[in-house]
Amino acid sequence: MALPGLEILRVVPDRQRAPQANIPQSLAERERLRAAIASYVASHRERLVPPLVLDELKTHAAAVIGETGVNPIYVDYIGVLLSNEVWREQLATVPYERRLLLLPKCLRVEDKCPAPFDEFGLLCKQCGLCTIQDLQNEAERLGYAVLVAEGSAIVMSLIQTGKIDAIVGVSCLSVLERAFPYMEAAAVPGVAIPLLQDDCKDTTVDLDWVWDVIHLSADDRTRRMDLDGMRAEVGEWFEPAALDRLLGAPAGAADRIARDWLARAGKRWRPFLTACAYRAFQDDPSAPLPDDVKRVALAVECFHKASLIHDDIEDDDALRYGAAALHIEHGVPVALNVGDLLIGEGYRLLARCEATPAVRGALIAIAAEGHRQLCLGQGAELDWTRTPRVLSSSDVLRMSSCKVEVRKSRTTITVSPP
């Protein structure tokens, strides 16, 4: 029986396949290349007016290769990403209900797929074996027309109906190359996410890229954010000098240990999401972040780092970030005190931010409820550790949900910007 408030996520089988040779081999490489292309387009916007003819794309792709030093074998892939970036803003202005999502049937697990075909393509049976189901359901929820089919002829026929003003497509490089003249001739905004293989069976794609484009909207200011720059900026907040400026001079040995712990390792996802949430509400997402927002972001990280200290003690874990855990380095009493200090520091920062009394009260209430739920979940786990017993699925989910809720809370407190 499902518990109230819990959503059981469906797990799609993960198919790990190496990309074909003319596509960068790792997601990190592809992300870096996409970021470089976005920067190139931004700096040459006056020359990159869509629709670009194929020769123009090849010229600019060669320029990107020259600037980045990537392997020239990626030229076709770069051309597709260039076209995407040039059309991106125009696509964002087209209402969802005037867009077509075109998916390839080769994303399915061919040997197990129960879906039949008709003259328009695959009729998904919602079996859950591949990502087609999720992409189709989400796009249709937004208002897209969706086809699981291939071939430039069907794309052109749909364009000619006058009911489609933009296309989001997933396909292999060879099909995209054949379809490009039709898109160019119709001057229809189109963004295409290339498949990582072109052998037409059990292919894979950078799924997050597809979801990003599907949801692209003129109302979404986040697409104009410099996320890489923001990540770097957030990292700078945890330098010792920056911490002292934002938090004030350390008040003794415990405070110095706490700040050293704040500055250690970690991916800074929570303060990064705090900054993103704030900027998503701003008319100018490139404007400097106020110090007050930085302090709220630090508060979120204070709560997180405190929970790690206490968790390592409770679970008797000796390592954290590949080094000695705080209680191993300084002893349990000091570690407990530093964890408590960080919790107090987090609440101090929230309480002193320059927001309205109602917003400050909401921030503190959400953080407090998150801590309460975390302790209840951890308490249930500790109780089970002392007296092990068989737990029902509902008990396990309830215990885990408490810990999940506090993670949600740490991000939720950033939705209303100070």
N, C-alpha and C positions, 0 to 999 in steps of 0.2 A: 504494500500500500504506500502510495507516495505521501510524503509529509507536506503540510501546507508551507508554501513559500520556497519549496525545493524544486528545482528543475533538473531532471535527469537528462544529461546530454547524450545524444546519440553519437556513437563512435564509428567513424567511417574508416574502413581498413586503409592503412597507410601503405602506399606503393612507392618504394624508393627505387628510382631509376636515374642513371646518369644522363644529363642532357646530351644532345648530339654535339658534334665537334664544333659547329659554328655558333654555339651559344655559350656564354660564360658558365663555367662548371659549378660554381657555388652561388647560393643565394646572396651571400655577402658581396661577391664580385658583381652580381647583377644589380644589387641595390646601389653600389658605388657608381656603376656606370649610369644607372638611371638618374642619380643625383647630379652627376657631371653633365648629363644631357639637359636636365632642367636648368642648370646654371648657364649652359651655353645658349639655350633658347632665350632665357631672360636677358642675356647681354646682347643678343642679336635680334631682338623682337621686331625692330623696324624692317628687317630683311626677311623675316619668316612669317609671311602672311599666307594663311591657308586659302585654297588648297595648294600645296606644293606639288609641282610635277616631279616625275621620277628622277629626272636628271638633277633637279635642285636638291632632292633628298640625298642623292649619291654624293653631291659636292659637299653638303654639310656633314654627312656621315664621315667623309674623309677628313674634314676639318676636326671633328671630334676625336677621331683616331690620332690625328697629329697632336692635339692638345693633351690627350690622356695617355698616349703611348700604349693603348690596348692592342691586342692582336688584330690585324686587319681582317682575319677570317670572320670577325664579328660584324662586318660592314652591313649585311642585310638586317641583322638584329638591331643594330644601331639605327638604321633607317626607319624601322617600325617604331622604335621608341621616340625618335625625333618627331615623326608624324603625330604620334600620340600627344606629345607635349605641346605641339603647335595647335592642336585641336582642343586641348583640355578645357580652356576657358569657355570656348563656344559650346562644347558639350554640356558644361555645367549650367548654361542658360536654358537648355531644352527641357521642358517638363518631362517627368518620368513616363507619363502616358503617351508621349510622342516618340519614345525610344524603342528600339528593338534590341534584345539580347540574343545573340546568335552563338550557340554552343555546338561543339563538335560531338558526334556520337562516339568518337574514339576515347572520350573521357570515361566511358562506362567500362565495367569489367566484362569484356566481351563473352568470355566462356560461361558466365553466370547470369548475364543480364536477361530478365524475362520480358523486356519491353518490345512490343511490335513496332512496325513502321507503317506510315501511310504516305500519301503523296507530299506531305509537308515535313516529314522527318520522323524522329523517334517519339513515341508516346510513352513517356516515363511512367513506370509502375510504382514509383515511390518505395522501392525495395531497400534503400539505404546502403547499397553496396558501393556507391560512388558519390561524387560531389555534385552531380547533375541535379539531383533532387533538391539539395539545399539552395543552389544558385537559382534554379527555376522558381522555387517557392518564394524566395526573398525578392527576386525581381518582379514577379507577378504581384506580390504584396504591395510593392511600391507603385505599380501601374504599368510596368513594361509589357510589351508583347514579347514572347519568348519562343524561339524555335531551336530545336536540336536537330540541325541539318547542316549540310555543307554544299558549297558550289556557288559561284558568282551569279549564276542565272537567277536563282531564287532571291538573292539579295537585290538584284536590279529590278525584278518584278515587284518586290515590295516597295522599293523606292518610288517606282512609277505610280503606285496607288495614291501617293500624296498623303498617306497617313503616318509615314515614318519620317521624322525630322533628324534623327541621329541614330547611330548604330554603335553598340558595344559588342565586340566580337572576340571570340577565343578560337584560334586556329593555328596551324603550323605555318612556318615561314613561306613554304612553297605556295600554299593556297592564298595567303595574304598577298603575295606578289602578283598572282593572277587576278585577284579581286581589286587591286589598287586602281587600275584604269577606270573601273566602274565608279568607284568612290570619287575619284578625281573629276570625272565627267559630271557627276551629279552634284558636286560640291556639298555633299552631306557630311556633317561632322561625324567622325568615326574614330574610336579608340580601340586598338586591338592588342590583346595580351597574347603573346606568342606561346604556343605549346613548346615544351622542352624537348619533344621528340617529334619526328614526322613519319614514323613507321605505321601510323594509323591503327595501332592496337594498344589498349591499356596505357594511353599517354598520360603525362602529368603536366601541371601548370603551376605557376606561382599564385596560389589561391588567394592570398591576401591582396595581391594586385587586382584580381578580378573584383573582389568585394569592395575595394577602395573605389574603383571606377564605377561600379554599379550605383554606389551611394553618392557619387559626385553631384553636387547641387550648388546653385548660385547662392543659396542661403548658408552654405557651409564655409565659413571663413578659414577653417583650419587648413584647407588645402593650400592656403597662401603662406602658411607658417614655414619658417626655416627650422625644421625639426632637428637637423644635425647641429645647427648653430645653438639651438636652445639646449640640447644635451650637453654641449661643451660649456655653455654658460652655467648651467646648473652644477656641473662638476666643480666649477671655480668657487661656488658658494661654500664649499667644504674645505677650502684651503684655510690653514690656521688664521691668517690675517683677516680673511673674509668673515670667518666665524666670530672673531673678536669684535669686528666692526658691527656685525648684525646682532650679536647677542650681548655685547658689552664685555668688559674685561673679566677674565675668569676669577671666581671668588673662592680660591683655595685649591687644594690638591684634588679633591673629588671632582671639582668642575673641570680641572685640566685633564683628568683621566676621561671624563665624559666627552669632552670635545675631541680628544684623541680618538676615542671610539667612534664618534660621529664621522670623523675624517677618514676612517679606515675603509678601504675596499667598498664592495657593494656596487650595484648598478644604478642606484639613485632613481629607480623607476617611480617611486612615490612622489618625491619632490618634482620630478620631471612632469608627471601627470598633473600635479598641482599647477605648474606653470602653464601647461597646455590648456587646462580647463579655464584658467583666468583669461588667457589670450583669446580663446574661442569666443569670449563675450565682448571683445574689444573691436571697435571699428577699424583700428589700425593694429593688426597683430604683430607688426614689427616695432611698435613703440617700446621704449625701455620699460622693464618691469619695476614697479615701485618696491622699495625696501620692505614695505609691509607685506607684500605678496611673498617675497623671499622668506620672510620670517614665518609666515604660515606654512610655506613649503618645508622649512626647517623643522617646524613643529611636527609635521607628519612623519618626518624621518626620525625625530626624537622618539616618538611613540614606537616606531618600528624597531629601532635599535635597542630600546629598552626591552621589548618583547624577546629579542634574540638573546640578550644577556640572561633573562630569567628562564627562557626555554632551554638554554644550554645547561643551566644548573639543574633544572627539573629532569632533563633527559640524560644527565650525566655525560654530555658530549664534551670532549676535550679539545676539539678543533673548531675553528670558525674562520672562514676566508683562508684556509690553508695554513693557519698559524694557531697558536694557543688561544683557546677561548679566554674571555676576560677573567673568569673565576679561577682558571688555571694560572694565569699570569699574576693576578693580584690577590687571590684568595676569595672565598665565598662572601664573607662579610662586606668587603670593599665592592665586589661586583654587585651584590644586592643593593647596596647604597647608591651606586652609580646608576643602576637601572631605575631606581625610584627617583633619583635626581632628574634623569632624562624625562620621565613622565611629568614631573613637576615643571620642568623647563618647557615642555610642549604646551601644557595648559597656560603657563605664564605668557607664552608667545601669542596664543589664541586670544587670551583675555585682554591683551594690550594692543591688539591690532586696531587700526583706525577704521572700524566699521560701525554701523549703527548698533545700538544695544540689542536689537532683535537678531541681527546677523551674528554678533558675538555670542549671544545666548544659544543660537542654533548650532554654531560651530562647537561650542563646549558640550552641548547636550549630545550631539552625534558622536563626538570623541568618547564621551563618558559611557554611552551605551555600547560602543564598540569594545571598550575595555571590559565592561561587565560581561558581554557575550564571550569574549576571548577567555576570561577567567573561568566562566562556567564550563566552556568546552574543555579547557585544559584541566579543570578540576575533575570532570568526569573521566578524562583519560588517566589522571593520576589515581583516581579511585579504582579504576579497572586494573592499573598496574599493581596496586596493593593486594587486590583480591581478584585475580584473573578468573574470567568466566566466559561462557559463550554469549556473544552479543547478537541480537537480531540485526537485520539489515537496517531497520529503522533507527535503532540505537546508534549504530555506527554513523549513519547519515546525520543524525541529530548532533552528535558529538563534533563531526567535521564541519557541519554548517555553522556552528558557533565561531569556529576559527575563520571560516570564509567570510562571515558577516563583518568581523572586525577589519579584514582587509578591504572590504567594500567601503566601510565607514571611513577609512583613512583617505580614500579618494573622494567620497561623497562630500566631505566637509569643504572641498574646494569649489563646488559648483556655483555657489553664490560668492562672487568676488568681493573682497573687502574694498 
